[in-house]
């Protein structure tokens, strides 16, 4: 089976310095771009993260500080990477919760105004967890009957993710071969920011999904406690979360003036 596409989709995987979306950096990114006509192109970059890669992280993906010392920074690569994905939807394994939020942070730090207004995402891990509840290596063995021998290599993980999605479509006839439908199936919650700090309630109103104001409407919190906005802007929250919150704040202000 091939994907039923109306536009390209980019499957991608990141190897990073850690798992903190706001603080950690990319050390390797691999992208497999699949076009509606079935053509594919792939590209993998090693990235100088401009920070130390902890030894325990190196032990996982094998990318040492020496290996990336002379590689370009993400800012140097950002325009090339964005040019490859900007016309596409996105696919990955645990991408909605980690890879996309971290990619967005790196793009914003590189002064690329990244958003997903014209994109949807398909998280292959979510399909797997809803259907079987396993890891990528197990998913690859279960769906494709292959061993993921080079796990934690961005290129190997990216190709495995793509192959797993094709096998999932073959296995589950109830899954529609449509990227928007797959995106809806893999969406865990209605989040306005990639990291999930700002979500939507049942009526579609923006609400905070964390902390002391969890479940409360953003507009009401910012009106009653203006300092909460300043606290978030100065705290260790992802740049994209701050961008979304600023837009909501400006929108509420403009609505007051109307």
HELIX and SHEET records of a PDB file:
HELIX    1   1 UNK A   55  UNK A   61  1                                   7    
HELIX    2   2 UNK A   65  UNK A   68  1                                   4    
HELIX    3   3 UNK A   74  UNK A   85  1                                  12    
HELIX    4   4 UNK A   95  UNK A   99  3                                   5    
HELIX    5   5 UNK A  100  UNK A  109  1                                  10    
HELIX    6   6 UNK A  124  UNK A  131  1                                   8    
HELIX    7   7 UNK A  136  UNK A  144  1                                   9    
HELIX    8   8 UNK A  154  UNK A  171  1                                  18    
HELIX    9   9 UNK A  179  UNK A  186  1                                   8    
HELIX   10  10 UNK A  211  UNK A  213  5                                   3    
HELIX   11  11 UNK A  218  UNK A  224  1                                   7    
HELIX   12  12 UNK A  227  UNK A  234  1                                   8    
HELIX   13  13 UNK A  239  UNK A  257  1                                  19    
SHEET    1   A 5 UNK A  40  UNK A  46  0                                        
SHEET    2   A 5 UNK A  26  UNK A  34 -1                                        
SHEET    3   A 5 UNK A   9  UNK A  16 -1                                        
SHEET    4   A 5 UNK A  89  UNK A  92  1                                        
SHEET    5   A 5 UNK A 121  UNK A 123  1                                        
SHEET    1   B 2 UNK A 198  UNK A 200  0                                        
SHEET    2   B 2 UNK A 206  UNK A 208 -1                                        
END                                                                             
